[in-house]
């Protein structure tokens, strides 16, 4: 079964491409696909980079260049081609990393089919192997397994001299655990990283420093995946900016959900599919912004989707929106009686068939995640702007945890919860 392996768009957002299985497709504004050529592999992530005249695709052993004017896909067979899992672009150079080495090498200006064997350099600030490449602010971030270096284009004095040189003031003692987790967003670089003492942390490049942004909860999920034998090097992330919400979304092999970092809020949330009453990782691994639309795809499917916050279902499947509260207790752990729980949220939207929408509530009294029977309250019919999502007689507990959920196909956003207790 074919699956999406990568998506890319040009800088102006007027052209989009996707690799599914072993086929490269051009994606039109209506989602129509046009096959442009085939690759020699059909599985695994692909690196994709759009330049001025070419789209370059790499999958480890092989590389390809699509001429953006003729739509001819050509395999890279230049003498200097050494293979690469990732590809970057800076000042016309396509930048590659030879797998399993410290070698970085570049193409001729705007021509990935022309690679000089002399245009190679060893990234030797630390004895770890190259993992990922990200270009940001006209600099190249070269991620090793446990360290990161930043290089820049100084041109070289001769044709044989390597055009990139190390920024001596930009060396970080944190590397990258997964090549396709390294992404740029909101004028910064994000990645799943590690150092010589340990790993399973998510970092943000703040200037030339690695700022840890993952919480202990996120790191435990990542570490549990490693302990369970999952290949964490296959983690993949995508970044998006939708209606001012900049998000770094990380797919962790073996995790039940997709973990997402909201840049403005500085907080993490989870995205997931709802399958047979259980959560599973969200179906998006890759993202591109093109034609004024957010295009996503991945998982085990060959399907591309539009990411639209105004839609309240998941491509026809149930869309679950929910929150779980922190522990609600007093320092003395005395019993608290809850007279009511009222949700301050969007109401009065109603279902398309004219019936009222509902919100669900359940809770636990022992500090554990809530389980058991859901109670429901109204979100109102269409136009019922004074509807109250209120629950009465909520019992008592020493350590209460609340969970709210909405599965109806309506707008749903929580402002806060008002709890009457004594």
N, C-alpha and C positions, 0 to 999 in steps of 0.2 A: 504494500500500500504506500503510495506517495504521500509525503508530508512536506509542509513548508519548511525550508531550511534557512531562509534569509529574505529580507525585504530591504529595498533601498530606493531613495528618491533623489532627484537632482536638487541643487541648492535653491532653485527658483520654484520648486514644487510643481513643475509642469510635466514631469515624466516619472514613471514608477516602474520598478522591476521586482520580480520575485523568482526565487529558485524553489521549485517543488520537485522532489525526487531528483532525477538527473536532467531536468529541463529548465531552461531559463525562459521566463515569460515577460513580455511587456504588459503592464496592467493599464488599461484605459480608464477614463473618468467614470464610466459606468460599471467598471469591474471586469470588462471583457478582457480575456487573455489572448495574447498572440505569441506562439512559440517562436523563439529566436535561435535556438540551438541546444545542444546537449552537452552534459558534462560526463566525465569518466567515472564519477562516483554518484551514489544516490542517497547516501545517509550522512548524518552529522551536520553540524553548523558550518556555514560558509561565511567567509569574510567578503564584504562587498564595499566598494569605494567608487563613488562617481567623481570623475575629474572633468576637465574642460571638454575633452574630445572622446573619452573612453569611460566605460564602466568596467572595472576590474573585479574579478571574482577569484577567490582562492579557497582551496579546500584541504590544504596540507601538502600533498605531493604535486598537485596540479594547479595551474593558474590559467586564466582566460581573460581576454580583453574584447569587449564589445565596442565596435566603432559606432559612435552615437549618430553619425551622419548616414552610414550605409546599413546599419543594423546587422553587420557581419560579425559573428563570434569566432574568434581565433584563439587557439591554444597557445600559451606562452612557451616557446621552445628556445629562447635566446641562450647563448652560452653561459650567461651569468645567472640564469634562473636556478635557485637552490631549493625551491619549495617554500611554502609559507602557509600558516593557518590564518593569519591576520594580515590586513593591509591598511596603510595610512596614506595620506596625501598632504603634501606641503610644497607650496611654491612651484607646482607643476611636477614634482617628483612623486612617484608611487613608491612607498616605503614598505619593505618586507622583512621578515625575520626567519632565518633558516631554522626549521624545527629541530629541537634538541641541541641547540648550540647557543653561543653568545653573539652570533653574526647578524648584523643588520645590513641591508643593502638596498640600493635605490635604482630606479629606472632612469632612462633619458627623460628630458622634459616632455611631459604630456604624451609619452609613448611607452606603455608597459611592455610592449613587444620588443623593445630595445633595452637590454640590460647588459652593461659592461661588467665583465668579471672583476675588473679592478675597482668598481664602485661598491666595495664591501669593507666593513669595519667591525672590529670586535668590541663589544660593550663590556669593558673589563673592570669597572669600578668595584665589582664584587664577583666572586666565583660562582654565581648562580646563572641559570639558563634563561634566555628570553622567553616570555610568555605572551605578552600583549603589547599592542601599539595604539596610542591615542594621540591625535594631533589637536592642539588647543592653543589659541592665541599665538599662532605662527611658531609654535614649538612642538617638539615630538616627545611625548612621554613614553619611555621604553621601560616596560615592567619586566623585572626578573621574578624568580620565584620568591625571593626574600628582600629584594631591594628595588628601587626605582630611580632611574636617571632621566634628566631632561636635556634634550639636545636641540640645537638650533641650526639654521642654514647660514653658514658663513661663506658659501660659494666655492671655496677652494681656489688656490692660486693657479693650478694647472688642470688640464682635462682629466688627468689621472688621479688627482687628489680628491679625497672623499669630501662631498659638499657639506656634510653635517659634522658639527663639533659639539662636545659636551659642555654644558653650562656648569662650570666648576662650583657654583653656589647652589645648585639644585640637585641634591642627592638625598634620597629618603631611605630609611632603614626598614621599609615595609614593601613587600612585593605583592604579587597577584596569584591567587589560587586557581582562577578560571579565566581563560583568555576572553571569553565573550561576556564576562561580567563588567569589564572596563568600558565605561561609557562617559560621554560628556553631557552636561546638563546645567543650565542656569549659570554659565561662565565658570564651571568647575568640573573636575573629573571625579568619578565615583567608581569604586571597585571592591570586589571581595578579596580580602588580603590576609597576609600573614607576615611574620618576621621569623628570626632564628629561634625565638623562644616559644612560638605557638601561632595559631591561626584562627580561622573561622570568624573574622571580624570584617565589618564593612567600613570603608574609609571614604572620606571626601578630601580631595586635594585643596587645601586652603593655602593659597600662595604656593610655596614649595615645601609645605609641611603636610603630613598625612594626619587628618583629623578623624578620630574614631567616631562614627555616628550610630553604629549598631548598639542595641541594648543587650543586657544579659539574656533576655528572653529570646531575641533574634539569634544570638550567638549559640544558645543552647539548641535551637532547632537545627542550625548548621552543623554543630558538633554531633548531634544525634544522627544526622544523615551520614556523616563520616563513620561514626561508630557502627552503624548498621551496614556498612560495606558499600555505600553508594559512591560513585565516582564524582567527587565534588568539582573536578576540573571541567565537567560538563554543565556546570551552572551557567545560566545565561540571563542577561538583564536587558531591558529596554527602557528608554526614557521618553517622556512625553510632557507636553505643556498644553493643557486643555482648560480654557477659560481662566487662565491665570494660575492654575494648579500644576506646578512642576513636580513630577513624580518619577522616582527611580524604582522600577519594579524588578525584583529578583526572583528567578525561578531556581529553587534549590532541589536537586535530585533527591527523591524520597520524601520530601516534605508534603504535608497534606494541603497546604495553601500556598499562595504566592505572597511574598512579603514586600510591601511597598513603603518607601520613604517619601513623605511629603515635605518638600524643601522649605516652604514658608512656615509651616507649623513646627518643623523639626521633630515630627513624630512618625511612627510606623503604624500601618494598618495592614489588614489581610484581604486579599481578593481570592475568590474561589468559585468553582463550579459546584452546583448542588445536584448530586446524582444519587438517586435511590435513598434519600434521607441522609446522605453523608457528603462531606465536603471533599473536593479534589482540586488540584492546582488549576488556576485560571488558564483558559485556552490560548492566551496570547504569550508568545515568546519574543516576537519581533514587532517593530513599529516603524512606520514611515508617515511623514506628513506630506500629502500631495493633493493637488486639486482642491485645496482648502478642506481636506478631509483627513481624519486619522485612521490609517489602515493598519490592521494588526492580523497576526496569524501565528501558527505554530502548533504546539501540542503534538498530537498524533494525527492531525487532520490536514487535508489538502485545501482547506477553505480559507479564504480571506474575509475579514469582517470590517465593518466601519464601527469605530468606537464613538458612540453618540450619547452624551450624558442626558439628553432629553428623552431617551428610550428607556422604558421601565421593565423590559424583559431581556433575556439573554439569548438573542437570536431565536426567539420563540420559546425558549426554556424559561423556567422560573428564575427570576432574579431575586436573590435574598439580600436584604439590607438589614443589618443588625448591629447592636452594641452590647457589650458585657461590661458591667460596672466594676470599679475597684471594690474592695471589701468595705461594707458599711457597718461600722461598729463604733462603740465608745471605748476609751482607754481602759475603763474598769471591766469591760466585757459583760456589763449588765444587760439584761434583756430589754429590747426596744420593741414597742408595739407600733405597728404601721397602720394608721387609719386610712391612708389613701396614697396612691402613686399616680401622678398625672404627667403625661408626656407633652411637652411644649414642642410641637412639630407641625409640619404642613398638614392642613386638613381641608376638606371641602373640594377635593379633586374628584373623588368617586370613580367607579369603574365605567368603562365605555357602555356597558349594558344598562346603566342607570342605577345599579345597586350600590350600596355603601361599601367603602373599603374598610378593612379591619387591620388593627395592629395587635400583635401578640406579646404576652408577658409571661415569664416564669422566673422562679428564683430558688436559691438554695439557702438553708439556714445554718450551714456548717462551714461556710467559707470555701466550699468546693464549687466547681463549675455547675451551673444549674442543669438539672435534668427533669424529666417527667412531663406532666400535662401542662399545655399552654392555656392561659386565659386570654380572652380577646376583648377588645374595646373598639368603638367606632372611630373611623377617620372621616366619616361623613359621606354623604352623596355629593354629586356635582353641585357646587354652589353653597353648600352648608358650611360657611366659613366660621360659624360659631360652635362647630362640633367639638366635643371634649374627649380626648383620649384618656379617660380616667378609670382607674381601678380602685375599688373600695374593699375594706376588710382584708388587708394583706397579711394578717397574722403578726407574729412576733418572732424575734430571733436575737441571738447574741452576736452573730457574724453573718450578715446578709449579703448575698451577691445577686444582682438583678441582671436579667437578660431581656432585651427588647428585639423584636423581629417583625419585618413586614415582607410578605411574599406576593402581595397583590400588584397588578400591573397599573400602578399609580405613582405620581411623584411622592417621594418620602424623604424628608430631611429633618434631623433632630436638632433642636436648639438647646434644650436642657430638660431635666426631669425635676418636678416639684414633689417632694415627699413630705407628708404630714405624719409626724411621729411623736411619740411621748414615752 
